[in-house]
Amino acid sequence: MFMELMITEHFTDGEGNTQLYVARENIMPGYCGWPLIKDAPFKHSFDRLIMAFHGAGLIGKWTYDILERARLDSREKQARKMEEEEKQQDTKPVGEQGSGRIMALTIVHMQGPLFLLLLGLLLSVLTFILEMLGTWCLRCREEAPPTSTSP
């Protein structure tokens, strides 16, 4: 229940959705207990009360109420935070205003890196062609018969 409360308070968005999965039923049975004196005469009364609370659904109801209150508080806190961010954006000069939200990159955003990639590929192909021409020219010189320049 504590983990579900922490998820509700810290990882729930304004619409009440979360990216985390919370098990809908108990994975491990939870036991409750009271530190009592050994062989206390009122132990049976506590056992009966605990079973009555559990059987009547009061423990589940209290858990639901606490989590619902935490959800509402979380939504209010996020709404206040968004209002403050909007006020801060309104007070900023026009050039400094940003959306403050993460945007997906589009092809327009990636034009620079794509042009650099194409330039690099073109440069590497040009370098490869020049190396092949240089190697071919060296082979031609080695295979050509020596020319004699005697008068």
Short mmCIF file of the C-alpha atoms (twelve columns), coordinates in Angstrom:
data_MODEL
# 
_entry.id   MODEL 
# 
loop_
_atom_site.group_PDB 
_atom_site.id 
_atom_site.type_symbol 
_atom_site.label_atom_id 
_atom_site.label_alt_id 
_atom_site.label_comp_id 
_atom_site.label_asym_id 
_atom_site.label_seq_id 
_atom_site.Cartn_x 
_atom_site.Cartn_y 
_atom_site.Cartn_z 
_atom_site.pdbx_PDB_model_num 
ATOM 1   C CA . MET A 1   0.000   0.000   0.000   1 
ATOM 2   C CA . PHE A 2   2.902   2.331   0.737   1 
ATOM 3   C CA . MET A 3   4.355   1.741   -2.719  1 
ATOM 4   C CA . GLU A 4   0.995   2.448   -4.341  1 
ATOM 5   C CA . LEU A 5   0.754   5.671   -2.324  1 
ATOM 6   C CA . MET A 6   4.253   6.749   -3.452  1 
ATOM 7   C CA . ILE A 7   3.410   5.980   -7.083  1 
ATOM 8   C CA . THR A 8   0.204   7.977   -6.765  1 
ATOM 9   C CA . GLU A 9   1.959   10.969  -5.217  1 
ATOM 10  C CA . HIS A 10  5.091   11.096  -7.358  1 
ATOM 11  C CA . PHE A 11  4.524   9.246   -10.653 1 
ATOM 12  C CA . THR A 12  0.949   10.090  -11.616 1 
ATOM 13  C CA . ASP A 13  0.232   12.743  -14.227 1 
ATOM 14  C CA . GLY A 14  -2.549  15.342  -14.145 1 
ATOM 15  C CA . GLU A 15  -5.056  12.996  -15.786 1 
ATOM 16  C CA . GLY A 16  -4.514  10.268  -13.191 1 
ATOM 17  C CA . ASN A 17  -2.456  8.001   -15.448 1 
ATOM 18  C CA . THR A 18  0.877   6.446   -14.593 1 
ATOM 19  C CA . GLN A 19  3.538   4.669   -16.627 1 
ATOM 20  C CA . LEU A 20  4.063   2.152   -13.833 1 
ATOM 21  C CA . TYR A 21  2.108   -1.042  -13.385 1 
ATOM 22  C CA . VAL A 22  0.516   -1.662  -10.029 1 
ATOM 23  C CA . ALA A 23  -0.742  -5.149  -9.246  1 
ATOM 24  C CA . ARG A 24  -4.487  -5.141  -8.730  1 
ATOM 25  C CA . GLU A 25  -4.441  -7.927  -6.163  1 
ATOM 26  C CA . ASN A 26  -2.033  -8.901  -3.435  1 
ATOM 27  C CA . ILE A 27  0.986   -10.751 -4.731  1 
ATOM 28  C CA . MET A 28  1.949   -11.791 -1.217  1 
ATOM 29  C CA . PRO A 29  -0.600  -11.956 1.564   1 
ATOM 30  C CA . GLY A 30  -0.200  -9.147  4.062   1 
ATOM 31  C CA . TYR A 31  -0.604  -9.834  7.724   1 
ATOM 32  C CA . CYS A 32  -1.252  -7.345  10.446  1 
ATOM 33  C CA . GLY A 33  -0.391  -7.780  14.035  1 
ATOM 34  C CA . TRP A 34  -0.353  -6.095  17.367  1 
ATOM 35  C CA . PRO A 35  2.501   -6.262  19.846  1 
ATOM 36  C CA . LEU A 36  0.761   -7.891  22.749  1 
ATOM 37  C CA . ILE A 37  1.861   -9.594  25.886  1 
ATOM 38  C CA . LYS A 38  2.128   -13.352 25.521  1 
ATOM 39  C CA . ASP A 39  -1.134  -15.088 26.415  1 
ATOM 40  C CA . ALA A 40  -2.929  -11.765 26.917  1 
ATOM 41  C CA . PRO A 41  -6.608  -12.244 27.801  1 
ATOM 42  C CA . PHE A 42  -7.755  -9.580  25.335  1 
ATOM 43  C CA . LYS A 43  -5.923  -11.109 22.329  1 
ATOM 44  C CA . HIS A 44  -9.082  -12.873 21.165  1 
ATOM 45  C CA . SER A 45  -10.949 -9.563  21.189  1 
ATOM 46  C CA . PHE A 46  -8.298  -8.013  18.944  1 
ATOM 47  C CA . ASP A 47  -8.411  -11.004 16.603  1 
ATOM 48  C CA . ARG A 48  -12.172 -10.715 16.361  1 
ATOM 49  C CA . LEU A 49  -12.021 -6.952  15.698  1 
ATOM 50  C CA . ILE A 50  -9.364  -7.337  13.013  1 
ATOM 51  C CA . MET A 51  -11.395 -10.029 11.267  1 
ATOM 52  C CA . ALA A 52  -14.537 -7.890  11.575  1 
ATOM 53  C CA . PHE A 53  -12.769 -4.896  9.999   1 
ATOM 54  C CA . HIS A 54  -11.389 -7.080  7.251   1 
ATOM 55  C CA . GLY A 55  -14.676 -8.866  6.634   1 
ATOM 56  C CA . ALA A 56  -16.649 -5.630  6.488   1 
ATOM 57  C CA . GLY A 57  -14.231 -4.246  3.923   1 
ATOM 58  C CA . LEU A 58  -13.183 -1.324  6.096   1 
ATOM 59  C CA . ILE A 59  -9.463  -1.893  5.538   1 
ATOM 60  C CA . GLY A 60  -9.970  -1.830  1.752   1 
ATOM 61  C CA . LYS A 61  -12.192 1.238   2.056   1 
ATOM 62  C CA . TRP A 62  -9.650  3.104   4.177   1 
ATOM 63  C CA . THR A 63  -6.900  2.186   1.720   1 
ATOM 64  C CA . TYR A 64  -9.003  3.419   -1.196  1 
ATOM 65  C CA . ASP A 65  -9.818  6.676   0.626   1 
ATOM 66  C CA . ILE A 66  -6.161  7.380   1.417   1 
ATOM 67  C CA . LEU A 67  -5.063  6.665   -2.155  1 
ATOM 68  C CA . GLU A 68  -7.889  8.751   -3.622  1 
ATOM 69  C CA . ARG A 69  -6.970  11.682  -1.385  1 
ATOM 70  C CA . ALA A 70  -3.326  11.325  -2.492  1 
ATOM 71  C CA . ARG A 71  -4.412  11.281  -6.156  1 
ATOM 72  C CA . LEU A 72  -6.436  14.466  -5.713  1 
ATOM 73  C CA . ASP A 73  -3.577  16.180  -3.892  1 
ATOM 74  C CA . SER A 74  -1.162  15.138  -6.628  1 
ATOM 75  C CA . ARG A 75  -3.455  16.503  -9.351  1 
ATOM 76  C CA . GLU A 76  -3.872  19.798  -7.497  1 
ATOM 77  C CA . LYS A 77  -0.111  20.092  -6.993  1 
ATOM 78  C CA . GLN A 78  0.549   19.448  -10.690 1 
ATOM 79  C CA . ALA A 79  -2.150  21.947  -11.703 1 
ATOM 80  C CA . ARG A 80  -0.569  24.594  -9.465  1 
ATOM 81  C CA . LYS A 81  2.859   23.797  -10.897 1 
ATOM 82  C CA . MET A 82  1.567   24.162  -14.468 1 
ATOM 83  C CA . GLU A 83  -0.109  27.477  -13.593 1 
ATOM 84  C CA . GLU A 84  3.170   28.771  -12.131 1 
ATOM 85  C CA . GLU A 85  5.074   27.705  -15.259 1 
ATOM 86  C CA . GLU A 86  2.516   29.493  -17.456 1 
ATOM 87  C CA . LYS A 87  2.842   32.647  -15.352 1 
ATOM 88  C CA . GLN A 88  6.637   32.472  -15.639 1 
ATOM 89  C CA . GLN A 89  6.383   32.071  -19.404 1 
ATOM 90  C CA . ASP A 90  4.055   35.076  -19.618 1 
ATOM 91  C CA . THR A 91  6.581   37.263  -17.802 1 
ATOM 92  C CA . LYS A 92  9.527   36.192  -20.000 1 
ATOM 93  C CA . PRO A 93  10.474  38.216  -23.071 1 
ATOM 94  C CA . VAL A 94  9.181   36.819  -26.360 1 
ATOM 95  C CA . GLY A 95  12.611  35.519  -27.457 1 
ATOM 96  C CA . GLU A 96  13.155  33.539  -24.243 1 
ATOM 97  C CA . GLN A 97  9.801   31.788  -24.160 1 
ATOM 98  C CA . GLY A 98  9.897   28.045  -24.664 1 
ATOM 99  C CA . SER A 99  7.229   25.457  -24.449 1 
ATOM 100 C CA . GLY A 100 8.879   23.837  -21.430 1 
ATOM 101 C CA . ARG A 101 7.723   20.461  -22.674 1 
ATOM 102 C CA . ILE A 102 9.649   17.775  -24.430 1 
ATOM 103 C CA . MET A 103 8.943   17.747  -28.144 1 
ATOM 104 C CA . ALA A 104 9.541   14.882  -30.535 1 
ATOM 105 C CA . LEU A 105 12.247  15.513  -33.121 1 
ATOM 106 C CA . THR A 106 10.985  15.908  -36.662 1 
ATOM 107 C CA . ILE A 107 12.780  15.856  -40.002 1 
ATOM 108 C CA . VAL A 108 13.075  19.663  -39.779 1 
ATOM 109 C CA . HIS A 109 15.004  19.327  -36.525 1 
ATOM 110 C CA . MET A 110 17.235  16.645  -38.028 1 
ATOM 111 C CA . GLN A 111 18.169  18.519  -41.230 1 
ATOM 112 C CA . GLY A 112 21.560  19.615  -39.916 1 
ATOM 113 C CA . PRO A 113 22.717  16.136  -38.874 1 
ATOM 114 C CA . LEU A 114 21.345  14.639  -42.101 1 
ATOM 115 C CA . PHE A 115 23.220  17.185  -44.242 1 
ATOM 116 C CA . LEU A 116 26.394  16.497  -42.269 1 
ATOM 117 C CA . LEU A 117 25.890  12.771  -42.861 1 
ATOM 118 C CA . LEU A 118 25.460  13.308  -46.601 1 
ATOM 119 C CA . LEU A 119 28.517  15.585  -46.697 1 
ATOM 120 C CA . GLY A 120 30.575  12.964  -44.859 1 
ATOM 121 C CA . LEU A 121 29.415  10.204  -47.216 1 
ATOM 122 C CA . LEU A 122 30.214  12.353  -50.255 1 
ATOM 123 C CA . LEU A 123 33.649  13.209  -48.869 1 
ATOM 124 C CA . SER A 124 34.415  9.554   -48.134 1 
ATOM 125 C CA . VAL A 125 33.366  8.456   -51.656 1 
ATOM 126 C CA . LEU A 126 35.489  11.248  -53.169 1 
ATOM 127 C CA . THR A 127 38.473  10.199  -51.034 1 
ATOM 128 C CA . PHE A 128 38.006  6.570   -52.074 1 
ATOM 129 C CA . ILE A 129 37.907  7.523   -55.781 1 
ATOM 130 C CA . LEU A 130 41.076  9.653   -55.424 1 
ATOM 131 C CA . GLU A 131 42.886  6.787   -53.671 1 
ATOM 132 C CA . MET A 132 41.859  4.371   -56.419 1 
ATOM 133 C CA . LEU A 133 43.054  6.824   -59.111 1 
ATOM 134 C CA . GLY A 134 46.348  7.313   -57.272 1 
ATOM 135 C CA . THR A 135 46.921  3.573   -57.024 1 
ATOM 136 C CA . TRP A 136 46.034  3.115   -60.693 1 
ATOM 137 C CA . CYS A 137 48.460  5.878   -61.757 1 
ATOM 138 C CA . LEU A 138 51.296  4.309   -59.738 1 
ATOM 139 C CA . ARG A 139 50.679  0.910   -61.375 1 
ATOM 140 C CA . CYS A 140 50.673  2.500   -64.837 1 
ATOM 141 C CA . ARG A 141 54.081  4.084   -64.181 1 
ATOM 142 C CA . GLU A 142 55.548  0.813   -62.928 1 
ATOM 143 C CA . GLU A 143 54.263  -1.199  -65.881 1 
ATOM 144 C CA . ALA A 144 55.290  1.305   -68.560 1 
ATOM 145 C CA . PRO A 145 58.604  0.463   -70.232 1 
ATOM 146 C CA . PRO A 146 61.358  2.883   -69.438 1 
ATOM 147 C CA . THR A 147 61.823  5.457   -72.123 1 
ATOM 148 C CA . SER A 148 65.308  6.034   -73.292 1 
ATOM 149 C CA . THR A 149 66.421  9.516   -73.978 1 
ATOM 150 C CA . SER A 150 69.728  8.845   -75.717 1 
ATOM 151 C CA . PRO A 151 70.783  11.037  -78.680 1 
# 
